[in-house]
Amino acid sequence: MKIHSFNVQPNLPENIKFLEELANDMWFTWNWQAILLFVQVDPKLWTSAKRNPKWFLGCVPQKRFEELSKDEKFVHDLNQVKEAYYNYKNNQHTWYKEHRHENGNLLTAYFSMEYGIGEGLPIYSGGLGMLAGDHMKSASDLDMPIIGVGLFYKQGYVQQVLNREGWQNEEYPDNDWAHMPVERVTKDGKEITVDIPLGNETVKACIWRVPVGRTSLYLLDTNLQENTPAQRAITEKLYGGDRENRIRQEVVLGIGGVKALSAMGIRPTVYHINEGHSAFLLFQRIIDIMKEKNLSFAQAREIVWATSVFTTHTPVIAGNEHFDPALVRKYMDFYAREMGISWDEFLALGKEKADSATYCMTVVALRLSAFCNGVAKLHGKVSREMWHNLWPGLPVSEVPITSITNGIHSASWISHELNELYRKYLFNNNQRGEVDPSDEKIWAKISDIPDAELWNVHTIRKNKLIDMVRGRLKRQLTRQGFDVMSVKKASKVLRPDTLTIGFARRFATYKRATLLFKDLNRLDKIVNNPQRPVQFVFAGKAHPADTAGKEFIKMIVGLTQNDPRFKGKIVFVEDYNMNTARYMVQGVDVWLNNPIRPMEASGTSGMKAALNGALALSILDGWWDEVGPCDFGWSIGGAENYKSDAERDTVESEAMYNLIEQDIAPAYYAKENGSEYSLPWLSLMKESIKHIAPVFNTNRMVKEYYERFYVPANNYGLILNEPGKAEAVAAWRRRIAENWYRVSVTDITPQPETAILMGDKVHFKARVVLGALTPEEIQVELYLGQRGTLGDIVKEDAIDMTCTGKDGDAYLYEVSMSPLNSGRQDYALRILPFNNDIPNVLTPLFIRWEE
Ligand SMILES: *Cc1c(COP(=O)(O)O)cnc(C)c1O
């Protein structure tokens, strides 16, 4: 059966027609005046339409619009929002306009499997999507030229529904484009589609555009009549289907994404691969460049590598996409042939080691991107260790994976009540989109906020959280068929004057949601302490296939419903999503984070809570590890290693109980003579906001990507696109590869045992054999440091040596330096390739140490 449809649009009176424009731009999601405008239209309907303005406007009765168009206050408010929106769109003094310094015109295409921008666009699952969404929003606020590319899922979001026993079931609400802020991309009045070779089929995808303030997100969709049912199902579910559907999704995202940009006439200069899912884009880019510039695979690869950015997001092995090589061959053989490389060569790009059994998307991205990073300092270090196999012979500290720490889009996560305070005391009355949260000076003024006002706002948010929890619980218990008494009791859970600790996470094992429940007697004493009681709010979903995670949820829900010690004092909120998250991070006193170190690459929910005045109680992991020792939050344990998981859990849960009992609760309840709040607690809140807010936000993060990655990638792209440049670099690399076996370094003086007086200059000399290579093509480094335990040397400095002449078939290299410290100094000599036209010489790796 062929089904046709048409779309009936609300008919808004002229003077409030702007509502429609507002509903079609995700800008509203981080502008409270805009959200409050929708709320004014119809508060109840706004909630039942899931805060999705497009859908919402379609449900509002025409009569109400007529009313509003005659309501002076509403029209006035609307005009203010309209002005703010146009000012935002037309601002000529944005951060980017005033700070840009790349050559030519930068345009970054950011590829991600998921985006968490707003509830009305449910194409996200968890932290990765939130980060991508916040990246886009800061790109818009800074006016950074970044566009997003993703997939349009029919079911982009798993809803968690608990049964009576606390067992998680899932529902997949359908996304309907008619209710979403999306429009089909057209050219000359015709909808643009792209053809994507997929094994022995070709699949068609159309493109949806989502306006996100000053930038756009483009989403590919295979749900087209022209496609077979199996093809239409490719973009059916986010992370849905089997391994085969996953690889088909990744072909559509990566290959299809590049084709879609070409079809729209968009020519990015830099590509940012946000997690390995989209790494196939590298191949389509190589194919396009080979054709366009008439280059070989090796030549085109140089350009693609130098202009690609890759961010890895997890040290969990299973979180790094691995495919069976046979499956990869089914879909990628065509592309290998297009590139003119053998299947073995293609496969080798995705194998961590020559004998690896799987093809790993992270490995492909690391091999073919010159700019790679982890998402926090500690995660950078862990990633360098984790992927060291790709650079054997290179000291682990030099593995070219750096770190850029994640952040959050501040304006999206600050409660609007607190925002009003910030606006008054910190933001000079400016709206948030125009305030740069990465400016430290702003946050230094936090002490200007009167304690009572800050506490008042915090209390308002806490009450809202409690109301939300009670309302949800009532609905949930009713649905589950509990008796009237139980439902009634739900209106009494939690108390506003009790210290409240929040925990909301995916129920992945490493996040240890059940750690708090390790010793129930101990927990009982904490929760039911007569002077200093503590209550907990939990939320989180398990992956639909994760039975162990579901058992955790069931256990916690069971305790909250059946154990008299915890009933009404520990609650579990169903269906953790952006909205639940907002209530929680804006209303709790303390945010608990207890993963197994160092598995939490960064974590961002703690940043959201901190910005709203909640204090951190966290394992030293991810972003919290780099806050460093501080007196405005609490760290559980240190960086110690444990003999077993059981030992770790015991020690760390102990430490957590002790902190809550002996430090946190006493500080929270240190209220002097009838005061409503504790002065020491308020000063902790302010210190925490002051230190965390300016650093852990996506404005700082996107600027860092700009300075450290986008600008150099863009500039190297310009160089390599000059006529003959890519050919020259590829020829150089080939010469290096062919001759490297002959390269060696010998006869180094002085010998390490020679004694030298402090202050003396030491003169180093070595003979270097290069075969057919010339000194211009290599660099010789004096590598200074301390002998490590693994027969390696821990780098302190590397100094370039100068070629001073030739002796037979060898070159002489020399350098002088004065040691800065006394004591034993170790050094080694090494040879690396040298080329000024590329971002780094470490990928692929050629390195020769003295044998
Ligand atoms: C912030 C957020 C996350 C990520 O939080 P983590 O600290 O990385 O676990 C996940 N889901 C939602 C709904 C969020 O708002």
The ligand as an SDF file (V2000), in Angstrom:
LIG
                    3D

 15 15  0  0  0  0  0  0  0  0999 V2000
   24.7750   14.7800   30.7250 C   0  0  0  0  0  0  0  0  0  0  0  0
   23.9960   13.6050   30.3410 C   0  0  0  0  0  0  0  0  0  0  0  0
   24.6270   12.3740   30.1360 C   0  0  0  0  0  0  0  0  0  0  0  0
   26.1100   12.1760   30.3100 C   0  0  0  0  0  0  0  0  0  0  0  0
   26.4590   12.1800   31.6640 O   0  0  0  0  0  0  0  0  0  0  0  0
   27.7390   11.3860   32.2050 P   0  0  0  0  0  0  0  0  0  0  0  0
   28.2500   12.2040   33.3230 O   0  0  0  0  0  0  0  0  0  0  0  0
   28.7340   11.3570   31.0740 O   0  0  0  0  0  0  0  0  0  0  0  0
   27.2920   10.0460   32.5970 O   0  0  0  0  0  0  0  0  0  0  0  0
   23.8420   11.2910   29.7770 C   0  0  0  0  0  0  0  0  0  0  0  0
   22.5180   11.3970   29.6160 N   0  0  0  0  0  0  0  0  0  0  0  0
   21.8710   12.5690   29.8100 C   0  0  0  0  0  0  0  0  0  0  0  0
   20.4010   12.6140   29.6160 C   0  0  0  0  0  0  0  0  0  0  0  0
   22.5830   13.7070   30.1840 C   0  0  0  0  0  0  0  0  0  0  0  0
   21.9490   14.8590   30.3540 O   0  0  0  0  0  0  0  0  0  0  0  0
  1  2  1  0
  2  3  1  0
  2 14  2  0
  3  4  1  0
  3 10  2  0
  4  5  1  0
  5  6  1  0
  6  7  2  0
  6  8  1  0
  6  9  1  0
 10 11  1  0
 11 12  2  0
 12 13  1  0
 12 14  1  0
 14 15  1  0
M  END
$$$$
